Amino acid sequence: MGWTWSVHKIKVGGSITPLIERSTMTTVQNHLLTVKGMSCQHCVKAITKALQAQDPQATVTVDLPAGTVAVVSVLDRNSVAQAISDEGYEVRS
């Protein structure tokens, strides 16, 4: 669990001062899904792109021989599974 921070620079008097704002609370989650239909690097890129479109900071590891996708993301499991399904792959678990 952690906070998302935004840093802005504002001019105060004659100097530039960083202004740090705490915005939303985020929880990074680990997901391991079994996925059917992945066979090549195109599959890896498609799944990675789909997940990182929703969470640009997501770490996606696809193991083609094992048929698994490991994801570290602020996305919940259902969102991860849906993004993979939307690319045409069958999420089994």
Summary of the structure (lengths in Angstrom):
residues: 93
radius of gyration: 17.9
end to end distance: 24.3
largest distance: 60.3
contacts: 238
relative contact order: 0.22
helix: 26%
strand: 47%
